[in-house]
Amino acid sequence: MVPLQVLFKLLPFYLISSVSALPQSSTSCSHTTSSFESTSSPLPTSTSSPPSTNTSFPATIFDDSTDAFINEVLADWKSPGGIAVAFVRQNELGEWTNVEAKGYGVATANGTKVTKDTTFNIGSNSKLFNVLAASFLIGNETLSPRINWDTKIQSIIPEFNLTDPIAARESTLLDLMTHRTGYPLHDFAYRYSDDIPNVIAKLQHQRQSASFRDIWQYNNNMYTTLSYLPSLLSNTTYARYVKENIFDPLNMTATTFSYQLANSHGQRADGMGRQGRDVYADPFGGTPRAVQYWTATTGGEDGSVLAGAGGVITSAVDMATWLQTLLLDGRHPTTNENVIPPDVLRKITSAISVQTTRPEFPEVSLIAYGAAQLQITYRGHLIIEHGGFIRGFNSQISRLPYDGLGVAVLTNDNEHGKVQTEIIKNHILDKALGLDPIDWSGRWKALRSVPPARATPRPSNATAPSVDFPQLAGMYNNDGYGPIELCLVSPTNADSSASGSCEALASNISTILPGGIRQGIPTLVGAVDSPWYSHIRVEHFDADLFNVSLLISTPTDDPKEPFWTYNDKSQSDNLQTAELNVEGSHIGLGLAGFWAGLWDGAEAGVPKPKGDTVRERAEVYFDKITA
């Protein structure tokens, strides 16, 4: 679920009758086109100009040259996964001249190929459905009292409290949608075992990083809070509310919040990572492995606690329908029925916050953020879009309202999928708009080839911490994050008072986290049911300073190697640390580098805590619980 700076068995696809159907694709990709006479009217001038005329526009975007380009990107980036793409175009007469979907590369760990029907999790592109669900409640005239975009959250959810009383009292629906509450990600706060009320209850204990409405800061917890509204106001779960009001009316039959349902169809892609990747030798290398699914695998069509922030699973086919609907200001592309009120789309695409302070490339503008939608220009063309990232999956869903174009790119490449969505989106836009192509793959590959800073080696004569290592083991708690039991696993057998759960963890650590414990470094490990990590590793560096890593014990289908360790970045400086604090008999750990979660640049420009004490400097402070 992430921003750039800081991330469908449907009706047949058609071309107008003057365009002939293309031949079937090879086994490495899938593509469907045919012809029909559109019944849709032109794009309404209330929100956009008519699409521009481009006489050189290709009959199909996914021709041999595009196939070759996308397959080349997958090969050059040594992708362990694949890509599904949707493209739609409406001409100035309101006819859909292009409605296309196609798949490339590998969908699963067993080698299944990506097709147009392969389903991917789209991460934070799920948030738009959350905003729209709230908009339907805003438009519900039977509610008493009525709500609107500026309704205070506390008036609907009295339990909504924050450490900043002004933000708690004044935060509106729109504030939560536009990421301007003053609170950073705090992604590691929520657990699989949480429900939405638990997530909301934790908010009042999470530290604020900026003043209310001062800057743009991405926050998934606020979108989880928003997803509580259908349960409170319509007596149905958020996931079912979206299904009944959006997925079903648009016949988006492959789109769901249910992992079980997506899995049962046999079309679900695995998120694919690179085991053993050495970012200094080859940042694109590694052994292809499936990564652990991010959202819960239970919950069915009621969804999980993460549904509102990033729970949607969908296909390129359904994303083509979704793009058409958005370009039509919320109308069904076949029946012309209003599914989403056009004034809602105008509201949420209006720029409210500046997301970036400097363009990434000369061809693009600053990013202006609305509500789960952002505005950016590309080579003079307005794009309304959003990106999405969760472990193993990346997506980019973009539309150009003045040009009548839409592009969706879905990937299951964990490490480099985010930039691959940009490379392929921009390549398709260059082709569709008749622009000279830019070597986006070359640009991004040069940037991604620059290795991160290496980790500073632990001093050979490191000073011992203020208390003995066995004293550090035990249960810690932060009310905004929950309890974590840290177990001393290295040196082995050093903690004679270890709990039964710690003894079990230590005895099994080499199996479940292979290579995760480095010899000669005193190390504590805690198991956590977080969507972002399964284990926290706290390694002593020097004196009262520790390095922190968030690892995921990931099952394989290989009995000789039943698990692999994901996200071990011990070679590089991941900027996550813990500072020991001893006050008499009290022991605590102040963690830093946690606000941004795992999102590159998610908290760019956000000031870090300062102070004279560990508590003041900590982004998250954990107290050790005494018996």
N, C-alpha and C positions, 0 to 999 in steps of 0.2 A: 503494500500500500504505500506509492511514494512519488513524490514530485521529482522534476528533472534536476533542479539545483539543490538545493539546501545545504517517483515514481508518486440444432437449430434445424430436425426434420421439419422443414418449412415448405411453403409454396415453392414450385420450381423457380429457378432464376431465369430471367429473360433479358433479351436485347430487343430493340425495335426490329420490325420485320425486314428492314433493309440490311440487317447484319446477319450473316449466316452463322450457325452454330459451329464452334470449334471442335476439332477431333478430341477424343478422350485422352487424358494425360497418361503419363507413364506411371509405373508403380511407385515412383518416388514422390508423386504429388497427385492432387485431385482437383478437378475443376468442372463447373457446370455452367453452361449458358444456353439459352434458346431465345425465342422471340415472342413479343406480345405487343399489343397496342395499349399504351398507358391510359388509365382513366384519371390519373392525378392531374390537378391543376398546377399552374406555375407556382414557384415559391412566392409566398405573400410578401408584398412590398413593405408591410408593417415592420418587419424585422430585418429584411435584407433586400438587396437589389436583385433583379433577375440574373441567373447564371450567365456568365460571359460566353460569347460564341468563340469557339476555337475550331476553325475549319480543318486543322491538321490533327485533330484529336484521334488517337488510335481506336480502331474498332473494338479491340479488347486490350486491357492493360496487361493481363497475364499471358502474354505471348511468349515466343521462344526466347526473346532477348531478356524479358523479365525473369523467366524461369532460370536462365543461365546466370543472371545476376544474383538472385537469391541463393541458388545452390552454391555459387562462388563465395558469397558471404559466409554461409555455413561452413564451407571447407576452409576458408582463410582464417576464420576464428576458431577452428577446430571444435565446433559446437557439438556437445554430446546430445543435443536435442534437435528441435525443429521449429518451424514457423507456420502459422496459418494466417492468411491475409484476406480481408474483404475490401472491396472497392465498389463504390456506387457513384453514378453521375446522372444528373438531370439536366436536360437542355432547356433553352429559353421558352420552349413550348410546354414545359412541364412533363416531358416524356423521359422515362428512365432508359437512357441509351446504354447504360452499363450497370449491371448488378451482378457482381462476380465474387466468387470465393474459391480459394485454392489452398492446398497444403503442401509443405515441403519438409524433408528431413525426417527425424526419428521422434516418435511420440513416447515410447516406453523403454524401460530398461531391457526388455526382451526383443527390441528391434522393430516393433510395430511402426509403420509409417504414418506420418501426419496426413490427414485428409481434410477436406472442407468441413467434415462433421466431427473431427476430433475436438474434445472439450478441454478447455484450459481454465484455470482460475485467473480472474482478471484483476485481483488485488484491489487497489483503491479506485479503479473505475467502477467498483460496486457502490461507491459513495453517492453517485448521482441518483441511484434508485432510492437511497435513503432520503435524500433531499426531496425527491418527487413524492415519496410516501408522506412526508411532512406536509408538502403542498396540497395533497389531496385532503388531508385533515383540516388544513387551513380553509379549503373550499367547502368543507362539509357544513351546510347550513343547519343541520340537526343538532350539532354540538352546542351545549350550553354550559358555561359561556363559550362563545366563539374564540378561536385563536387566530393570530396573524403572525407575520414574519417577525414582528417586534415584541411578541409575547414573551414575558420573562419566564425563564426555565423554572424558577422556583414556584411560579404560580401553577405549574402543571406537575412538577416533581418537587415537593417540599423538601425531600431528602437531599437535594442537590446543594452541596456546600463546598466551598473552596477555602484555601488558606487566606486568600484576599477577600475580605467581606464585600468590597465594592464589586468585584467581578462576580461573586456569588449572587449578590442581590440584583445586579443590573444585566447580567448575561441574558441575551435573547436567543431565540431559535437561530436567527441570522448570524449572531456572534459565533455560535458553535459551528455553524456550517462554513464560516469563512476563516476559521482558525485565528481568531483575534482575541482570545480570552486572556492571553498573557502566560499561558502554560505550555511547556515544551512537550515532546512526544510522550515521555514516561511509558514507553512501550513495554518495558519489562515488568510493569506493575500487574498486568492482568494474567490470569492463569486459566488453563483449561477447565479447572474445577469451579471457576467463578460463574455466576449468572449476572445479568445486567445490574440488579440492585447491589451486588457486591462490588462491581466495578465503580458504580456511582458512589458508594460509601467510602471507597478508598481515595476519592478525589480530594476530600477535605484534608488529607494528610500529605499531599504531594506539593513539592516546593514550586513556587512561581518563579519564572525567569525574566519576565518583563512586565511592564505595567499593562493593565487592562486596555485593550484596543490600541496599543502602542505599535506593535509590529506583527507581522504574519509569522505564525509558528504552527507547524503541522501537528495535529493531535488526534490520534485514533480513538482515544477514550471519549472525546466529546461526540464522535459519531456513534459510538456504542450507546451513549446517553440518548442521542436522538432516536435510535432504533427502539427505544422503550415506549415511544409515543403511541404506536398502534395498539400495544397491549393495554395501555392506560385509557385510551380514548375510543378504541373500536372493539375492544375485547377479542382481539386476535393477535397472533404473533406477527412480528415484523415480516418474517420471511413469507408467511402465507398471505399477508396483506399485499406485498409486492407482487407475488404470483397472481393473485386474483385481480389486481388492478392494472398490471403492466404485462407480465409474461403471457398470461392466458389471452387477453384481448388482442395481443400482437402475434399470437400463435408461435411464440418463441419456445418451442417444445423441448429444445435441448438445454435451455437456460434454467438453472436451479440453484438453490442454496444447499441442496442435499448431496453430500459426498456419496452416501449409499446409493441414491438414485442415479447419479452420474456414473458411478462405478458399475452398476447393474447393466447399463447400456453397452458396455464394452468399448466405449469411445474415449474414455478419460485418459488424458496424457499424464505421465509421471513428470514431476519436476526433476530435472537432470542437473547434476553437479559434476565437478571434476575432483575425484579423490587424488590426493598426493600432489596437487598443483603447487609448483615452486614458482612463486611470483618473480624470483630473481633469475631463474634459468629459462623459464618459458611461462609467461602469464596466461597463455592460452592452452597449455597442456594439461595432463592429468588423465586418470582413468575414469571413463563415464560411469556414474553411479546414480541411482535414484535417491533423492533426498526425502526426508520425512515431510509428510503433508502438513501444511501450516495450520489450517483451521481444523476443528474437531472432526473426527470421522463418524461421530454419532449425532443424533438430533433429528435426522430425517428432514422432512420438509418444514419443520419448525425452525431449522437452522441452528446455529451455535451462537455463543456469546459474541463471536467475531463477525456475524453476518452483516451487520450494518457498516462495519469498517472495511471489510474486504472479503466477503463470503461468496460472491457470485461465481458460478462455473458456467461457461458458455462456449459456443463454437463460432467459427467465422461466418457460417451461414446465418445464424441468428444475429450476429453483429452487423451484417449487411442490412437486415430488416431494421435494426436499431438505428443505424446511420440514416436510412431513409426516413424513419419516423422523426428524428431530430431535425433533419433538413426540411421536413414538411411542417415544422412548428408543432409537432405532437400529433399529427394525423396519421392514421393507418395507411400504409403505402398502397394497399389494394382497395379497401372499402371507403377510404377518405373519412372514416369516423374519427372524431376527436378522442384521443386516448389521454393526451396531456394538454392542459389548457395552454395556449400560446403565450399568454401573459406570464405564466410561470417560467417558461424557458427564457423569456426576456429578462425576468427578474434575476434568475440565478446565473445568467451569463454576463450580467452587468459587472463591470470592474469595481471592486470595493477596496482591495488591498494590493500593494505592489509586492510581488513575491520575490523578485530579483532586483538587485541594484545595478547590475551590469549585464549586457547581453553576452551569451556564451560564444557566439560567432557573429561576424559582420552581417550575415544574411538574415539574422533574426533580431527581434526587438526584446525589450524588457517584457517580463511576464506580469500580467495583471490578473489577479485571482478574484473569482466571484464566489459561488457556492458549489463546490465540487466540479467546477468548470473554470478554465482559465483562458485568457485571450493572449495570443502572441501573433506577430506577423512573420511570415516567411517569404523573403524575396518580394515584398510588397503585397502579399496576399494574407488576409485575416484568417486565422485558424482559431476555432474554439475546440478545446481538447482537454484531456487529462491523461496522466500516466498511471500505471499501477505496478506495484511490486509486492510480492510475498515470496517466501523461500521457494525457489524452483520455478517461478513464473513471473513474467513481465508482460505488460500490455500498453499499447498506445491507441487511443480511440479519438480520431480527429475529424473535424468537418470544416469545410470552407464555404460558409453560407453565401458569399457573394459570387462564388464560382460554381455552386451546385455540386460540390464534390465531397466525398467522405472516404476515409481510409481507416481501417482497423488492423493492427498488427498484434498477434498473440504469439508468445514464445514460451518455451519451457527450458531455456538455457539460464541457469541460475546466476552464473558469474558475469556473463556479458550480454544477456538478453536485453537489458535496459537500453544499451546503445544500439543493439541490433534493430530494435523497434524504430529508433530514430533514423538509422541508416536506410532501412527499407521504406519507411514512410516518406522520407525526403526524396528518395530515388523515384518512387511512384508519383509524387507530386511534381517533380521536375518533368517527368514524362507526360503526365496528364495535362500540365499547364503549358507544354511546349517550350520549356526552358532548357538552356544548355545544362547538361548534367554536371553536378559537383561530386568529387570523389569523397563522399562522406565516410565510406569505410576506411579509406586511407587516413583521413584526418583523425577519426576516432581511434583507429588502431595505433597510431603514433602516440596519442595521449595515453592509451591503456598499456602501452609498452614501457612507460616510465614507472619503475618499481617504487613502492612505498619506502619510506625511511626504515632502515633496519633497526631492530630493537637494540637498545644499549645493553651490552653483556652485563650480567650480574657480577659485581665485584668478587674477585677470588677470596678476598678477606672480608666478606660482608659482615657488618655489625649485626649482632643479634637484636631482635625486637625488645620492647620494654617488658614483655612477659614471655615465659617459656612457650614453645609451640604447642604443647599439649593443653595449655590453658586457653589457647585460642579456639580450640575445638568446642563445639556446642551449638545450641540453638540461638539464632539471632532473629530480630524482628524489626520491621518498619511497618507501621500501620497502613501506609500507602502502597506497600508492595507485598506484605505478607511475610510469614516466617520462612527461614532457610536454616537447615541444620548443616553446619560445616564439619566435615570429618577429616582428621589428620591422616592422610594416606601415604605421606612420605615425610620423614623416614618411616618405614613400616614398623608396626608393633611398638610405636613410641608412646601411644596413648593407652595406658592400662585401664582407663575408666571409660573407654569408648562404648557408646550405646550399641544395642544389637543391630540397629539399622546401619550404623557406621561400620561395624564389623563386617556386615554383609556387603556393603559397598566396597570396602577396601579389599576384600577377598576376591571380588569380581571385576575390579577396576581395569585390569589389563585386557579383559575380554570385551567389556562394553565400551571402553574408551581406548582402543589400541593406539599406542604411541602418545597418549595424552598426558602421561606423567613422566617428567624429565628427571633423570637420575641426578642426585646430589642437590636438588633444590627442595627445601621444605615446602610442602604443598598441602592445602586443604581443598576439599571438593565437596560440593553440596548438590544433591539431586533436587530439581525443581520442575513442576509440571507447567512450564511456560511454553507458549507457542513458538517463542524465539530461541529457546535453548533448553536442553535437558539437564545440563550440569554447569555449575559455576566453578571455575578453577581459580584459586587464590594462591599465587606463588610468591614466596618471599624474595624481595629484591635487595633491600638494604635497610637496616635499622627498622623503623616503623612503616616503611613503604613496601607495598605489595603490588604485583602485576595481576590483573584480572582478565580472564578469558571466559567467553560464553560458548560452550561446546554442545554439540548435539550427537548423542549416541544413536547411530542410524542403522537399523536392521538391514541385512542383505539376504539374498536367497542362497548364499554360499555357506555350507556347513563348516568349511575350513576357515572361513573368515566371517563369522555371523554378524559382526558389526563393523562399521567404519566411523571414524571421528570426523565430524564436519565442523568447519569454521575454526580450526586450530591455526591461529595467526601468530604463533610464538616467535617466528622469525622476524616479524615486523613490529613496529610500534603501533599498537592499536589504540593507544591513548586512554585505555581503561585501567584505572588504578584504585587501590584501596589504601587508606591511611589509618593506621592503628591509633586509637585514642584510649588512654588509660587514665581514669580519674578515681584514685583510691581503689576500691574494689570493683569499680565499674569498668567494663571493657566494651568498646564500640569500634565500628569500622565505618569510615567516611568514604563513600564511593564517588568517583568522578569519571566523566566520559560516558555516562549512562543516559543523559537526557536525549541524545540524538539517536539512541537505539542503534540499528544496523543500517541506517539510511545515510548514504554518502551526501554530505553537505546539508542534511536536513535542518541543522541548527546554525547554519552560516550566519554570522553577525549577532548571534544571541550571546549576551554577556554571561560569563561564567561566575559562579559565586566567589566572593573574596572574603577574607576575614583573618583574624588572628588565631582562631581555634579550628580544630578539625571539624567540629559541628558547623561552623560558619562557612567553611570552604567546601563542604560536602554537597553534592547534588542530591544524594540519597544517603541518609545516615541510619545504620543498623545498630541497635542496642543488643548486646548479648544478654540473654535471659538467664537469670540465676535461679537455682532451684529454690 
